[in-house]
Amino acid sequence: MSLLLLGDSVLAGPSLQVDEVLSVLGMDKGQIAKLVEAQPLSYALNEGRSDEVAVAVVWYLPVPLAKVSEYLRLENSGSLDDDVADYGLLTEKGGASSLTPIALSNEDTMALLEAERGDEFNLSAHEYASFKALKKTLKHSPQKNIDGLVGLHYRDILFQRFLAYRQGGSYAIAPYMREDGLDSKPSLELNQAANESAILTRYFPTLLEAWLDYPKTLPLGVKETFPWVKKNVEGRVATILRHRIDTDWNGGTLILTREFYASHSYNASQWITGCLPYRDGTVIFQQVRSYTDQVAGVASGVKHLVGRELLKDKMLKYFKRLCGILGQCE
């Protein structure tokens, strides 16, 4: 069954077959043919940086498109991630109190007060200095007071990062200070991720332009939210700030998610998630580009292989959980 799909520029070119869209997603003919087996297919994407890890997953499910789209459009899909312990939404009006559920362990509290530039935490020069200044005011304070004040300061830093992004987009993301002096710059990584997307370039050029130039006005009908999640990353609790937008795609859905701040382990990531009508059901796809200093340098090739496997495993868990929610998996 052939279905027509168009992007945000309906009159810009000819109608496209679903299989052609899947090809633009990076799938070959053999992979497309296997979709009807209702098993998730994963494959690596071209990576444009030494610190980039990129993986795609596509899955066909015999589920009505409307049902899949409705679930993917939920404002906060943190429940699909097995590693997420808590999640919520950030708003400018809500202030730092939007982050009240985020609490630091005693270990992280003390580590932040002693933190030096490096890769233990993702902090700017100003943020490192602010913790040093706070430490001086906490001498002889009871541990309970220290935990409370450091947690409050940490949540304020998170909120200030949200405000900076909300008002200045990716260009306003403060770099992370590293020990070697080669600071990590999520702004450059996220802009590269956007430009590397063939889906956005081919079908959503107007949305891509707005995504790159955010907070430029988003196209009509595009909805945005700013979720935060607290999750386990490499055995440590991490706080992650996201920008999520979704739009219609001729009955289907396209969702873009930027992780514009992660408290440790990786710098930033971009997800492109969507669902399209296909045969008697729905094709669900996701492309993730993640950036981490851990895969650059010596033995980069091996590190990338390991990184892709870890990322693929997380994506497959996400898909299988979605499959169960939709009533297609045990």
N, C-alpha and C positions, 0 to 999 in steps of 0.2 A: 504494500500500500504506500503510495507516494504522497507526502504532505509538504506543503509549501511553508517556508520559514523566511521571514524578513527581519531586518534589524531596525535601527532608529532612523534609517534613511531609505524609506520604502521606495522612492522613485529613483534612487541612485543607480540601480542596476537590475538585472533579471532576477526572477524568482529562483530559489535554490531548493534542491532536493535535500532531504534529511541526510542521506548518505554523504552528500557534499559537505554539509556542516560538520559531520563526524570526521571527514577527511581534514578539514581545516583545524579540528581539534587535535590533529596529529596522529590519527589512527590510519593504519593501512587497510587494504581490502580484506586481508585475512582476518584481522581483528574485528572489522565491521561484521563480517559473516558470522563470527562466533557470538555476537551479541545475543542472538535469539536463544542461546543456551542458558540464559539467565544467570550467568556467573560474572562476577566483577572482573574487568580487565584492567590491568595497570601497566604503565609504560613510562619510561623516562622522557623528559622534555629537554630540548636544547638549553644549555646553561651558558649565560653570557658573562659570568663573573667567576672568579676562583673561589668566592665565598658563597656561591649559590647552589642550592639543592632543589631540583624541580622534578615533580612526579605528577602524573595524571591517572585518574581512575574513571572508567565509564561502566555503567551497568544498565541493562535493560530489565525492567520489571513489568509483568502483566497487570499493571495497576493503572486506573484512569489518571490522566494527566492532572485533572482538577484536584484530586486527592493528594498527589505528590506536591503539586505547586502550593497548595494550601499549607502543608506542613513546613515546606522550605521557607515560606514567607513569614513564619512566626518571628516576632520581633527579636526574640532571644533564643537562638538554637543551641545554647550551651549544653542543653540536656543530651545532645547527641554525642558528646565527647565523654568517654569513660573516665578520663583523667580530671575532669572538672569537679571541684569540690563545692564551688559557689559561683554565682554570677548575678549580674544586675545591669542596669542601664544608667549611663551618665547623662546628666543634663546641666546646662549652665545654671539654671535656676536652683537646682538641687545642691550645688556646691560640693565641697569635699564630703559632706554628709552622705552623698550618694554612695560613697565607698566605705561607710561605717562597718559593714561586715568583714572587711579585710583587716585581719590582725596578724601581727608578726610573731613568730616564735621567739622565745628568749634568746636562742642562738643567733637568729637573724638580727634581733635588736642590737646585741652587743657587736656583731660583725659590722653592722652599718656604722656604728659609732667609731669603729677602728678602721674603717675602709680606706684603702688607698687606691689610686687609679690602677686599673687592671681589668681582668675579665670575671672577677667574682660577682660584680654587680654592673648593671648598665646605668651609669650615672654621668652627668655632665660635670665640668669643672666647678660650676656654681653649686651643684648639688652636693659634691664631695665637701666643698668648703662649708656648706650649711650644716652638715652633720658634725664637722669638727667644731664649729661654733656652738652647736647645741650641746656637744659633749662637755664643754667648759662650764656650761650652766648647770650641769647635772651632778657635779661633784658632791658626794655625801648624801645624795638623794636615795630614798628607799627604792628597791628594785621595782616595786609596783608602780611608783611614779615614773621611773625611767621607761618602763614598758609602755605606759600610757602616752607619755610625751613624744617618744620616738615614733610610736605608731601614728599619732596625730600628725607629726611632721612628715612622715612617709606618705600618708594619704594626701596631705596638702601638695607634696611634690607630684604625685600622680595626677591630681586635679589640675595643677598648673601646666603639666604636659598636655592634658586634654584641652585646656583653654588655648594654649599656644597652637595646637594643631587645628582646633575649631576655627581660630581666627586667622591662621596663616597657612594652613595646609601642610603638606609634607616638607615644604621648605623651612618651616618653623620648628622642625624636630631637632632638638639639641643633640649634638654628637655625643657618643660615649667615649670617655677618656680611657685609653689603654696604656699599659705599662711601657710599651715600645714606642709610644709617641704617635703611632699610626692610628689615629682615632677612627672609630667606626661611625659611618654616616648613614643612618637609616633612610634619610631623605633621598640619597642617590640610589639606594637599593630599591626602594619602592617605586621610584620613577622608572627605573630600568624594568622592573617587573611589569608595570603597566604597558610600556612600549613593546615588550616582548610578546604580548598577547595577540595572537592572530585573530582570535574571536572579536576582541574589541576593535582592532584595526579594520577588520573586514566588514563587520556587521553593525558596530556601534561607534563610529568615528566621533559623533557629537558627544556621546557619553565619555569616551576616552579623553577628549579634550578637556571636559569639565573635571574628570577624575584627576588628570595631571595638574590642572590649574586650580583645584579646590583651595579656598572656598568660593570659587566662581560658581554662579548659579547653576544648579543641576537641571537637566532637561525636564520638561513637564511630565508629571506622572511618576518620577523617580522618588522613592521614599528612602530616608536615611535614619539610622539610629547609631548610638555609640555604646555598645555593650562593653562590660568589663568581665573578665573571668579570673577566678583563682583556681589554679590547676597544678598538678604534679608534673614537673619537667626535670628529667634526669635526677630523680630522687629528692628534689627540693621543691618547695611551694613557690610558685611564681605568680605574679600579677601581670595580666596582659590587657592592654587597652586596644579596642577595635573600632574601626569605622566601617559600617555596613550599609550598603545601598542595594535596593532591588528594583527591578523594572519588568514590565511585561515583555514577552517575546512571542507575539502572535499566538496567544493561548498558553504559552510556556512561561518560564521565569528565568531571569538572569540575576544572580546575586554576586556582588563584589564585596570582598572583605579585606580590609587592611589591618594588620596587627602593627600599629604604629609605635607601640611601646611594649617591650617585654622586660621584666626586671632582671633576668639573667639568662644565660645559656645560648640564646640566639638574638639577633639584632632586630629583625622585622620579617614579616611574611605577607604574601598576598594570596588570597583564594579567589578563584572564579568558579562558582557553582551554578548549575542550571539544570533545567529539565525541559525536554522536548517531546512532542507527540511522535510515536514511532510504532508502526504496525498496529497491534491491538492494545498497546500499553504506553509506557513512558521510558525514555532514555534519560538517565540521570548522570551528570558528569561533574567532575571537579578537577581543577588544575591548581596546584599549590607550588609557589616559589618561595622558598625560605632562605634566609641569609644568616650565616653564622661564621665567625672567625675560626671555629674549630675545624673546618674542612680545608682551610687554606694552608699553605706552607709545605713542610716536609710530608711525603707520602700522601699528597693531596688526592691522588686517584683512588687509593684504598679508602680514604676517609669519605670521599664522595659516595662510593659504593655502599658503605655502611650507613651513611646519612640517608641515602635514597631508600634503603631497606627499612630503616626506622620510620621514615616519613610515610612510606607505603603502608606499613603495618598500622599506623595510626589512622590513615585514611580508610583502610578497609574496615577497621573497627567502627568507624563513623558510619560507613555505608551499611554494614550489617545491622547496626543498631537501628538505623532508619528503616531498613528492610523489615525488621521485627515489628516496629511501630506500625508499619503499613500492613502488617498481617501476612507477609509473604515468607517470613523465616521463623523457624522455631526458636 
